[in-house]
């Protein structure tokens, strides 16, 4: 085989792969550590690695953008993003959800020193509770309705802002994902899991990736396997 023929053969074999390659911009809510962590431009964490593995298998070049969850939803609706990772599908009717691969463990968290134990919803009566934004898309509706009914309930963007409220005793209970709280508590120097009581009695929605295009969703699901 001549050198020219060999070059043409290699070029021809590469055409299908080049045809499949594409860029995709993926937004996801910030403060998802340790599930999605970006340091020095590199991502890690179990949810990130699951997404990245599927994108590479699809031969997609994924560009990630971390931002507040409300902005992620807004930019998906505007067409500025192709997909949103760890975004509940209920927040984006008309979009296309992938197979679900991430199960958050959302809990009602109190300071251990306060000796408050939340074993059932009634124990929240009169308590000051702070939660993440858009909890209605992630938590069981009946449970969230009960919390709103019996507690002094508010939602706030920013896990570290909410955590400071709890540690400074400006709220009694923080509704949050267990491992995310532990990560940020240690990062801020507040302490490890022993500092808190965790009541993980909440039902939470399992999540995947929401895509603007059905074909992208279908391709991602195939690559996820």
N, C-alpha and C positions, 0 to 999 in steps of 0.2 A: 504493500500500500504506500502510495506516495505521501510526502509530507502534506501537500495541499489537500489530498483526499482525507487524511486523518484529521486535519483542522476542520474540514467541512463536516465530518462525521460527528466530532465533539460538539460543534456549534449546533448541529441539527438535534442532537440528543438533549441539549440544554434548552431548546425552545419551549417545551411544555412547562418546564420549571419557571422560566422567565414569564410565561403567560399567566401563571398562577400567582406570582409575586405581586403584592400590593401593599400600600400603606394604609394603616388604620389608626385613628386617633381615639383613645379610650380615656374617658374621665372616670374618676372614682372619688368618693368622699374622703377628705383628709381625716387624720386621726384614726386610721384603721390599724395602727400598729398593735400587736405584732403580726397581724395577718398580711398586711401590705406595708413594707418599710422601704423608704428611699433614702439612701445615704451616698453622697458623692456621685450622684447620677445613676446609681445602680439599685435595682429593686431586689427585694427578697421577701420571705414570708410565705406561709403555706398557700394562701389564696393567690398571691402574686405568681408563685411558681406554677400553680395549676393553670392560670390564665396564660402565662408566658409559654408553657409547654404546648398548649393547644394552638396558640398563634404561630409558633415556630413550625409545628407540624403542618399547619395550613400554608406555611411559607408566607406569612404576613409579617410585615415590619410594623410592630405596634409602638406608638408613641403615647406615653401615659401623662395624664394631667391630673394632679391632685387639687381639689378645691372643696369648698363647703358643699354639702349634699344638695342644698336648694339650688346652688349655681350649676351643679352637675345636671340636675333635672332640667333647669332652664336652658342650658346650652345644648342638651340633647333635643329638646323641643325646637330650638332655633335652627338645628342642622349643623351646628358648629362641631359636634362630636359624632362619631360613627357608632359608639357604644358606651355604655356605662357599667362599670364593674361594681358589684356589691350594692346595686340599686334595686329596691323592691319593685317588681313589675307593676304592682298596683298603683304606683305613683306615675306611671307612664302608659295609660291606655292607648292602644293603637301601635305600640312598639312590640318587639318580638323577644321573648325571654328564652335564654338558653336553658339547658338542663341545669338543675340546681346542684351546686357542689360545696356551698359554704353554709354551715349551720352556726349562727351566733348563740352564745349562752348568756342571754340577758337576765340580769338579776336585780333585786332590790338590795342595795348596799347601805349599811350603816357603819358608824365608827364603833369598834369593839369596846372602847372605853365608855361609850354611852349606854352600853348594855341594853340596846334595843334589838329585839328579835322579831322579825316579820315572818310569821309562819302561815298566815292567811291574810286576805285582803282587809279584813276588819281591823287588823293591827295597824293599818295605815291611818286610821281615823284621827283627824286633827293634825297629822304629821305634815311637815313641809317637804314636798317631793319635787326633785328636779330631774328632768329626762332629756334625752337627745331630741332633736327636731324631727318632725314627721313620724313620730312613734306609731301613728295610726296605720302606717303602711307595713309595719314590721311586727307589731304585737297583736295578740288575739284581741279582737274588738271588745268582747264582753269583759275581759280582764282590765283593759285600759279604761273602759267606761266606769268600772267599779272603782278604780284608782281615782279617777277624776271626781267621782261622786263623794268619796269619803275623805280625800286628802286635799291639802292646799297644794295644787299641782301646777307646775309650769314647765315649759320646754325652752331649751337654750342651746345655741350653737357653741361648739367647742368643748371637748372633753376635759381639758385642763382647767378651763374656767369653771365648769361644773364641779370638778373635783376640789378646787380651792374653796368653793362654797361649802362643801361637805366637811372638809378638814377644819375650816374656820367656824364651823357650827352655825352657819347661816341657813342651812337646810338640814333636815334630819335624815333624809333618805335620798340616795342617788340611784336612778334607774339607768343601768348601763350594762355593757358587755363585760363579763368577768375579766377576761385576759387583757382586754384593752385598758381597763381600769388599773390592773396590776402593773402593766407596762408603764403607764404614765405616772403612777404613784411612785414607782422606783426612779423614774427619770427626773421627777421633781424633788426627790429626796424625802418623800413623805413616809416611806416604808413599804414593806412587802404585804402579802395577803393577810398576815397575822394582825395587821392594824384594823381589819374590817370584818364585819359579819356579812355573809352572803346568803341571801334567800333567793334561790334560783327556781322559783315556782311559776315563772311566766312561760307561756307558749310563744315561741318566736317562729317567724317564717324563714324557711331555708331560702337562700338566694343564689343567683348565678350572675349572668351578664345580660343586660338588655340592649338589643340592637335596633338601629333605625330601619335596617333592611332585613326582610325575611331570609333572603339568600345567605346573607352573612351569618345569621343565626343558625341556619341549617348546616352551613359549612363548619362553623365552630363546633357544633354538637358532634359532627363526624370526627373532627380532630381531637375532641375531648376524650374520645374513647381509646 
